[in-house]
Amino acid sequence: MEQMQHKYIDVRGVKLHVAEIGTGSSSVVVFLHGFPEIWYSWRHQMIAIAGAGYRAIAPDLRGYGLSQHHPDPEKASFNDYVDDTLAILDSFHIDKAFLIGKDFGSWPVYLLSLLHPTRILGVVSLGVPFFIPRPQRYQQLPEGFYIFRWKEPGRAEADFRRFDIKTIWRNIYILFSRSEIPIADKGKEIMDLVNPSTPLPTWLNDEDFTTYAKAYEQSGFSSPMQVPYKGRREDFTIENPKVEVPVLLIVGEKDYFQKFPGIEEYITSGKVRDYVAELDINFLRDGTHFMQEQFPDKVNQLIIDFLDKHVKSN
């Protein structure tokens, strides 16, 4: 990790922390993380693609890790991540780049490919296909569904208040590592779903845990959770959307997101291809929500093969 360079850039009134490695001239790859993550969740991929001749850039999204919070949290939205990513490219004088996202980080990646296709060489998404947002998509899930609970004003704050930052982060990571959707029973809270004796997954070591814990001690949880769980949703106004850049979708077969209503069928039936012109899908056996940390070598190879293929075609 010594080769990793860390910089701060001023973007639209916020100072963003950006990690960077590699001097490859062939192409630049920008990574956007999810929750409860930071740039560090891409460490294995960044080192691997730098070794393969690419330049890797991964910000802490605004409100996460060492990046500053949105100056007006109530107005924070996914559009901020889109605009911030464009500003990062401009700051580094990068005309075009590949984008890699996971979890909610895949949504700004897809938006960028729709809104600014001339800036995007290709997209890799871990676990999340492109789909048109529909506010009622998950309404059939029980009231204990973790997203419903975290949207409820004050509910997550009251739940988290019982624990220190390290325990909260640990519990969320354990929950998201499982193959079942986190749903609390009536009268119970999301944090109650994890037994205190449950260990972290074997792919995380003490140094990894310390790095994540320190990052969330710096940011807290309110700011990171604002956009994906608590914030306002912009209306999706793109008519007849179709992602025209090449896309690689890597699906962890034990990722709990695949249990969300309609997601697995949407992917396996091929319906997703109605919205993506050039799509490769790879299923990762036993892969969880954190497949890039769980099986880094497998994920790295899939990404590098995709990058090499589309650099040559360009």
Contacts in CASP RR format, 6 or more apart in sequence:
PFRMAT RR
TARGET T0000
AUTHOR 0000-0000-0000
METHOD contacts of the structure
MODEL  1
MEQMQHKYIDVRGVKLHVAEIGTGSSSVVVFLHGFPEIWYSWRHQMIAIA
GAGYRAIAPDLRGYGLSQHHPDPEKASFNDYVDDTLAILDSFHIDKAFLI
GKDFGSWPVYLLSLLHPTRILGVVSLGVPFFIPRPQRYQQLPEGFYIFRW
KEPGRAEADFRRFDIKTIWRNIYILFSRSEIPIADKGKEIMDLVNPSTPL
PTWLNDEDFTTYAKAYEQSGFSSPMQVPYKGRREDFTIENPKVEVPVLLI
VGEKDYFQKFPGIEEYITSGKVRDYVAELDINFLRDGTHFMQEQFPDKVN
QLIIDFLDKHVKSN
1 43 0 8 1.000
1 47 0 8 1.000
3 21 0 8 1.000
3 22 0 8 1.000
3 47 0 8 1.000
3 50 0 8 1.000
4 19 0 8 1.000
4 20 0 8 1.000
4 21 0 8 1.000
4 43 0 8 1.000
4 46 0 8 1.000
5 19 0 8 1.000
5 20 0 8 1.000
5 21 0 8 1.000
6 17 0 8 1.000
6 18 0 8 1.000
6 19 0 8 1.000
6 20 0 8 1.000
7 17 0 8 1.000
7 18 0 8 1.000
7 20 0 8 1.000
8 15 0 8 1.000
8 16 0 8 1.000
8 17 0 8 1.000
8 18 0 8 1.000
8 66 0 8 1.000
9 15 0 8 1.000
9 16 0 8 1.000
9 18 0 8 1.000
9 87 0 8 1.000
9 88 0 8 1.000
9 91 0 8 1.000
10 16 0 8 1.000
11 62 0 8 1.000
11 84 0 8 1.000
11 87 0 8 1.000
11 88 0 8 1.000
11 91 0 8 1.000
12 80 0 8 1.000
12 83 0 8 1.000
12 84 0 8 1.000
12 87 0 8 1.000
13 71 0 8 1.000
14 62 0 8 1.000
14 67 0 8 1.000
14 68 0 8 1.000
14 69 0 8 1.000
14 70 0 8 1.000
14 71 0 8 1.000
14 84 0 8 1.000
15 67 0 8 1.000
15 68 0 8 1.000
16 59 0 8 1.000
16 60 0 8 1.000
16 62 0 8 1.000
16 67 0 8 1.000
16 68 0 8 1.000
16 84 0 8 1.000
16 88 0 8 1.000
17 39 0 8 1.000
17 59 0 8 1.000
17 60 0 8 1.000
17 65 0 8 1.000
17 66 0 8 1.000
17 67 0 8 1.000
18 39 0 8 1.000
18 57 0 8 1.000
18 58 0 8 1.000
18 59 0 8 1.000
18 60 0 8 1.000
18 88 0 8 1.000
19 39 0 8 1.000
19 40 0 8 1.000
19 46 0 8 1.000
19 57 0 8 1.000
19 58 0 8 1.000
19 59 0 8 1.000
20 55 0 8 1.000
20 56 0 8 1.000
20 57 0 8 1.000
20 58 0 8 1.000
21 46 0 8 1.000
21 47 0 8 1.000
21 50 0 8 1.000
21 55 0 8 1.000
21 56 0 8 1.000
22 50 0 8 1.000
22 51 0 8 1.000
22 53 0 8 1.000
22 54 0 8 1.000
22 55 0 8 1.000
22 56 0 8 1.000
23 55 0 8 1.000
24 50 0 8 1.000
24 53 0 8 1.000
24 54 0 8 1.000
24 55 0 8 1.000
25 55 0 8 1.000
26 53 0 8 1.000
26 54 0 8 1.000
26 311 0 8 1.000
27 54 0 8 1.000
27 55 0 8 1.000
27 96 0 8 1.000
27 97 0 8 1.000
27 98 0 8 1.000
27 121 0 8 1.000
27 307 0 8 1.000
27 311 0 8 1.000
28 54 0 8 1.000
28 55 0 8 1.000
28 56 0 8 1.000
28 57 0 8 1.000
28 89 0 8 1.000
28 92 0 8 1.000
28 94 0 8 1.000
28 96 0 8 1.000
28 97 0 8 1.000
28 98 0 8 1.000
29 49 0 8 1.000
29 54 0 8 1.000
29 55 0 8 1.000
29 56 0 8 1.000
29 57 0 8 1.000
29 97 0 8 1.000
29 98 0 8 1.000
29 99 0 8 1.000
29 100 0 8 1.000
29 307 0 8 1.000
30 57 0 8 1.000
30 58 0 8 1.000
30 59 0 8 1.000
30 85 0 8 1.000
30 88 0 8 1.000
30 89 0 8 1.000
30 97 0 8 1.000
30 98 0 8 1.000
30 99 0 8 1.000
30 100 0 8 1.000
31 39 0 8 1.000
31 42 0 8 1.000
31 45 0 8 1.000
31 46 0 8 1.000
31 56 0 8 1.000
31 57 0 8 1.000
31 58 0 8 1.000
31 100 0 8 1.000
31 101 0 8 1.000
32 58 0 8 1.000
32 59 0 8 1.000
32 61 0 8 1.000
32 81 0 8 1.000
32 85 0 8 1.000
32 99 0 8 1.000
32 100 0 8 1.000
32 101 0 8 1.000
32 102 0 8 1.000
32 105 0 8 1.000
32 106 0 8 1.000
32 108 0 8 1.000
32 109 0 8 1.000
33 39 0 8 1.000
33 41 0 8 1.000
33 42 0 8 1.000
33 58 0 8 1.000
33 60 0 8 1.000
33 61 0 8 1.000
33 64 0 8 1.000
33 101 0 8 1.000
33 102 0 8 1.000
33 103 0 8 1.000
33 105 0 8 1.000
34 41 0 8 1.000
34 61 0 8 1.000
34 101 0 8 1.000
34 102 0 8 1.000
34 103 0 8 1.000
34 104 0 8 1.000
34 105 0 8 1.000
34 228 0 8 1.000
35 103 0 8 1.000
35 104 0 8 1.000
35 172 0 8 1.000
35 224 0 8 1.000
35 225 0 8 1.000
35 228 0 8 1.000
35 229 0 8 1.000
36 169 0 8 1.000
36 172 0 8 1.000
36 173 0 8 1.000
36 176 0 8 1.000
36 212 0 8 1.000
36 216 0 8 1.000
36 221 0 8 1.000
36 224 0 8 1.000
37 64 0 8 1.000
37 102 0 8 1.000
37 103 0 8 1.000
37 212 0 8 1.000
38 60 0 8 1.000
38 64 0 8 1.000
38 65 0 8 1.000
38 212 0 8 1.000
38 215 0 8 1.000
39 58 0 8 1.000
39 59 0 8 1.000
39 60 0 8 1.000
40 208 0 8 1.000
40 211 0 8 1.000
40 212 0 8 1.000
40 215 0 8 1.000
41 102 0 8 1.000
41 290 0 8 1.000
41 292 0 8 1.000
41 293 0 8 1.000
42 56 0 8 1.000
42 58 0 8 1.000
42 100 0 8 1.000
42 292 0 8 1.000
44 292 0 8 1.000
44 293 0 8 1.000
44 296 0 8 1.000
44 299 0 8 1.000
44 300 0 8 1.000
45 56 0 8 1.000
45 100 0 8 1.000
45 292 0 8 1.000
45 296 0 8 1.000
45 299 0 8 1.000
45 300 0 8 1.000
45 303 0 8 1.000
46 56 0 8 1.000
46 58 0 8 1.000
47 56 0 8 1.000
48 296 0 8 1.000
48 300 0 8 1.000
48 303 0 8 1.000
48 304 0 8 1.000
49 56 0 8 1.000
49 300 0 8 1.000
49 303 0 8 1.000
49 304 0 8 1.000
49 307 0 8 1.000
50 56 0 8 1.000
52 304 0 8 1.000
52 307 0 8 1.000
52 308 0 8 1.000
54 307 0 8 1.000
57 88 0 8 1.000
57 92 0 8 1.000
57 97 0 8 1.000
59 67 0 8 1.000
59 84 0 8 1.000
59 85 0 8 1.000
59 88 0 8 1.000
60 66 0 8 1.000
60 67 0 8 1.000
60 215 0 8 1.000
61 67 0 8 1.000
61 81 0 8 1.000
61 84 0 8 1.000
61 105 0 8 1.000
62 68 0 8 1.000
62 69 0 8 1.000
62 70 0 8 1.000
62 76 0 8 1.000
62 80 0 8 1.000
62 81 0 8 1.000
62 84 0 8 1.000
63 69 0 8 1.000
63 70 0 8 1.000
63 219 0 8 1.000
63 223 0 8 1.000
63 224 0 8 1.000
63 226 0 8 1.000
64 215 0 8 1.000
64 219 0 8 1.000
64 223 0 8 1.000
64 224 0 8 1.000
65 215 0 8 1.000
65 216 0 8 1.000
65 218 0 8 1.000
65 219 0 8 1.000
65 224 0 8 1.000
66 215 0 8 1.000
66 218 0 8 1.000
69 219 0 8 1.000
69 223 0 8 1.000
70 76 0 8 1.000
70 80 0 8 1.000
70 223 0 8 1.000
70 226 0 8 1.000
73 222 0 8 1.000
73 223 0 8 1.000
73 226 0 8 1.000
74 231 0 8 1.000
74 232 0 8 1.000
75 232 0 8 1.000
76 226 0 8 1.000
76 227 0 8 1.000
76 231 0 8 1.000
77 227 0 8 1.000
77 231 0 8 1.000
77 232 0 8 1.000
77 233 0 8 1.000
77 234 0 8 1.000
78 104 0 8 1.000
78 107 0 8 1.000
78 108 0 8 1.000
78 111 0 8 1.000
78 227 0 8 1.000
78 234 0 8 1.000
79 111 0 8 1.000
79 234 0 8 1.000
80 227 0 8 1.000
81 105 0 8 1.000
81 108 0 8 1.000
81 227 0 8 1.000
82 108 0 8 1.000
82 111 0 8 1.000
82 112 0 8 1.000
82 115 0 8 1.000
85 99 0 8 1.000
85 108 0 8 1.000
85 112 0 8 1.000
86 112 0 8 1.000
86 116 0 8 1.000
86 119 0 8 1.000
89 95 0 8 1.000
89 97 0 8 1.000
89 119 0 8 1.000
95 119 0 8 1.000
96 118 0 8 1.000
96 119 0 8 1.000
96 120 0 8 1.000
96 121 0 8 1.000
97 119 0 8 1.000
97 120 0 8 1.000
97 121 0 8 1.000
98 120 0 8 1.000
98 121 0 8 1.000
98 122 0 8 1.000
98 123 0 8 1.000
98 124 0 8 1.000
98 307 0 8 1.000
98 310 0 8 1.000
99 109 0 8 1.000
99 112 0 8 1.000
99 113 0 8 1.000
99 120 0 8 1.000
99 122 0 8 1.000
99 123 0 8 1.000
99 124 0 8 1.000
100 109 0 8 1.000
100 123 0 8 1.000
100 124 0 8 1.000
100 125 0 8 1.000
100 126 0 8 1.000
100 303 0 8 1.000
101 109 0 8 1.000
101 123 0 8 1.000
101 124 0 8 1.000
101 125 0 8 1.000
101 126 0 8 1.000
101 128 0 8 1.000
102 125 0 8 1.000
102 126 0 8 1.000
102 127 0 8 1.000
102 128 0 8 1.000
102 292 0 8 1.000
103 126 0 8 1.000
103 128 0 8 1.000
103 228 0 8 1.000
103 257 0 8 1.000
103 289 0 8 1.000
104 128 0 8 1.000
104 227 0 8 1.000
104 228 0 8 1.000
105 128 0 8 1.000
106 125 0 8 1.000
106 126 0 8 1.000
106 127 0 8 1.000
106 128 0 8 1.000
107 128 0 8 1.000
109 123 0 8 1.000
109 125 0 8 1.000
110 123 0 8 1.000
110 125 0 8 1.000
110 130 0 8 1.000
110 243 0 8 1.000
112 119 0 8 1.000
112 120 0 8 1.000
113 120 0 8 1.000
113 122 0 8 1.000
113 123 0 8 1.000
113 243 0 8 1.000
113 244 0 8 1.000
113 245 0 8 1.000
113 247 0 8 1.000
114 238 0 8 1.000
114 241 0 8 1.000
114 242 0 8 1.000
114 243 0 8 1.000
115 238 0 8 1.000
117 244 0 8 1.000
117 245 0 8 1.000
120 245 0 8 1.000
121 245 0 8 1.000
121 246 0 8 1.000
121 310 0 8 1.000
121 311 0 8 1.000
121 314 0 8 1.000
122 245 0 8 1.000
122 246 0 8 1.000
122 247 0 8 1.000
122 310 0 8 1.000
123 243 0 8 1.000
123 245 0 8 1.000
123 246 0 8 1.000
123 247 0 8 1.000
123 248 0 8 1.000
124 247 0 8 1.000
124 248 0 8 1.000
124 249 0 8 1.000
124 250 0 8 1.000
124 303 0 8 1.000
124 306 0 8 1.000
125 247 0 8 1.000
125 248 0 8 1.000
125 249 0 8 1.000
125 250 0 8 1.000
126 250 0 8 1.000
126 252 0 8 1.000
126 291 0 8 1.000
126 292 0 8 1.000
126 299 0 8 1.000
127 249 0 8 1.000
127 250 0 8 1.000
127 251 0 8 1.000
127 252 0 8 1.000
127 255 0 8 1.000
127 257 0 8 1.000
127 258 0 8 1.000
127 289 0 8 1.000
127 291 0 8 1.000
128 249 0 8 1.000
128 257 0 8 1.000
129 249 0 8 1.000
129 263 0 8 1.000
129 266 0 8 1.000
129 267 0 8 1.000
129 272 0 8 1.000
129 276 0 8 1.000
130 241 0 8 1.000
130 243 0 8 1.000
130 247 0 8 1.000
130 272 0 8 1.000
130 275 0 8 1.000
130 276 0 8 1.000
131 266 0 8 1.000
131 272 0 8 1.000
131 275 0 8 1.000
132 236 0 8 1.000
132 241 0 8 1.000
132 275 0 8 1.000
133 233 0 8 1.000
133 236 0 8 1.000
135 233 0 8 1.000
137 261 0 8 1.000
138 145 0 8 1.000
138 147 0 8 1.000
138 260 0 8 1.000
138 261 0 8 1.000
140 261 0 8 1.000
141 148 0 8 1.000
141 181 0 8 1.000
141 183 0 8 1.000
141 261 0 8 1.000
142 183 0 8 1.000
143 149 0 8 1.000
143 186 0 8 1.000
144 183 0 8 1.000
144 184 0 8 1.000
144 185 0 8 1.000
144 186 0 8 1.000
144 190 0 8 1.000
145 181 0 8 1.000
145 182 0 8 1.000
145 183 0 8 1.000
146 175 0 8 1.000
146 181 0 8 1.000
146 182 0 8 1.000
146 183 0 8 1.000
146 184 0 8 1.000
146 190 0 8 1.000
147 229 0 8 1.000
149 155 0 8 1.000
149 156 0 8 1.000
149 159 0 8 1.000
149 184 0 8 1.000
149 189 0 8 1.000
149 190 0 8 1.000
150 156 0 8 1.000
150 190 0 8 1.000
150 225 0 8 1.000
150 229 0 8 1.000
150 230 0 8 1.000
151 229 0 8 1.000
151 230 0 8 1.000
155 189 0 8 1.000
156 190 0 8 1.000
156 221 0 8 1.000
156 225 0 8 1.000
156 229 0 8 1.000
157 222 0 8 1.000
158 189 0 8 1.000
159 189 0 8 1.000
159 190 0 8 1.000
159 191 0 8 1.000
160 168 0 8 1.000
160 191 0 8 1.000
160 221 0 8 1.000
162 191 0 8 1.000
163 171 0 8 1.000
163 191 0 8 1.000
165 213 0 8 1.000
165 216 0 8 1.000
165 217 0 8 1.000
165 220 0 8 1.000
165 221 0 8 1.000
166 209 0 8 1.000
166 213 0 8 1.000
166 217 0 8 1.000
168 191 0 8 1.000
168 216 0 8 1.000
168 221 0 8 1.000
169 212 0 8 1.000
169 213 0 8 1.000
169 216 0 8 1.000
170 194 0 8 1.000
170 200 0 8 1.000
170 209 0 8 1.000
170 213 0 8 1.000
171 191 0 8 1.000
171 193 0 8 1.000
171 194 0 8 1.000
173 200 0 8 1.000
173 201 0 8 1.000
173 204 0 8 1.000
173 212 0 8 1.000
173 290 0 8 1.000
174 194 0 8 1.000
174 198 0 8 1.000
174 200 0 8 1.000
174 201 0 8 1.000
175 182 0 8 1.000
175 190 0 8 1.000
175 193 0 8 1.000
175 194 0 8 1.000
176 182 0 8 1.000
176 256 0 8 1.000
176 288 0 8 1.000
176 289 0 8 1.000
176 290 0 8 1.000
177 201 0 8 1.000
177 288 0 8 1.000
177 289 0 8 1.000
177 290 0 8 1.000
178 256 0 8 1.000
178 288 0 8 1.000
179 254 0 8 1.000
179 255 0 8 1.000
179 256 0 8 1.000
179 259 0 8 1.000
179 288 0 8 1.000
180 256 0 8 1.000
180 259 0 8 1.000
181 256 0 8 1.000
181 259 0 8 1.000
181 260 0 8 1.000
182 190 0 8 1.000
182 193 0 8 1.000
182 256 0 8 1.000
184 190 0 8 1.000
184 192 0 8 1.000
184 193 0 8 1.000
200 209 0 8 1.000
201 288 0 8 1.000
201 290 0 8 1.000
201 294 0 8 1.000
203 290 0 8 1.000
203 293 0 8 1.000
203 294 0 8 1.000
204 293 0 8 1.000
208 293 0 8 1.000
216 224 0 8 1.000
241 275 0 8 1.000
242 275 0 8 1.000
242 276 0 8 1.000
242 277 0 8 1.000
243 275 0 8 1.000
243 276 0 8 1.000
243 277 0 8 1.000
244 277 0 8 1.000
244 278 0 8 1.000
245 278 0 8 1.000
246 278 0 8 1.000
246 280 0 8 1.000
246 306 0 8 1.000
246 310 0 8 1.000
247 276 0 8 1.000
247 278 0 8 1.000
247 279 0 8 1.000
247 280 0 8 1.000
248 279 0 8 1.000
248 280 0 8 1.000
248 281 0 8 1.000
248 282 0 8 1.000
248 302 0 8 1.000
248 303 0 8 1.000
248 306 0 8 1.000
249 267 0 8 1.000
249 272 0 8 1.000
249 279 0 8 1.000
249 280 0 8 1.000
249 281 0 8 1.000
249 282 0 8 1.000
250 282 0 8 1.000
250 284 0 8 1.000
250 291 0 8 1.000
250 299 0 8 1.000
250 302 0 8 1.000
251 258 0 8 1.000
251 267 0 8 1.000
251 281 0 8 1.000
251 282 0 8 1.000
251 283 0 8 1.000
251 284 0 8 1.000
252 258 0 8 1.000
252 283 0 8 1.000
252 284 0 8 1.000
252 285 0 8 1.000
252 286 0 8 1.000
252 287 0 8 1.000
252 288 0 8 1.000
252 289 0 8 1.000
252 291 0 8 1.000
253 283 0 8 1.000
253 284 0 8 1.000
253 285 0 8 1.000
253 286 0 8 1.000
253 287 0 8 1.000
254 286 0 8 1.000
254 287 0 8 1.000
254 288 0 8 1.000
255 287 0 8 1.000
255 288 0 8 1.000
255 289 0 8 1.000
255 291 0 8 1.000
256 288 0 8 1.000
256 289 0 8 1.000
257 263 0 8 1.000
257 289 0 8 1.000
258 264 0 8 1.000
258 267 0 8 1.000
265 271 0 8 1.000
266 272 0 8 1.000
267 281 0 8 1.000
272 279 0 8 1.000
272 281 0 8 1.000
273 279 0 8 1.000
280 306 0 8 1.000
282 302 0 8 1.000
284 291 0 8 1.000
284 295 0 8 1.000
284 298 0 8 1.000
284 299 0 8 1.000
286 295 0 8 1.000
287 294 0 8 1.000
287 295 0 8 1.000
288 294 0 8 1.000
291 298 0 8 1.000
291 299 0 8 1.000
292 299 0 8 1.000
END
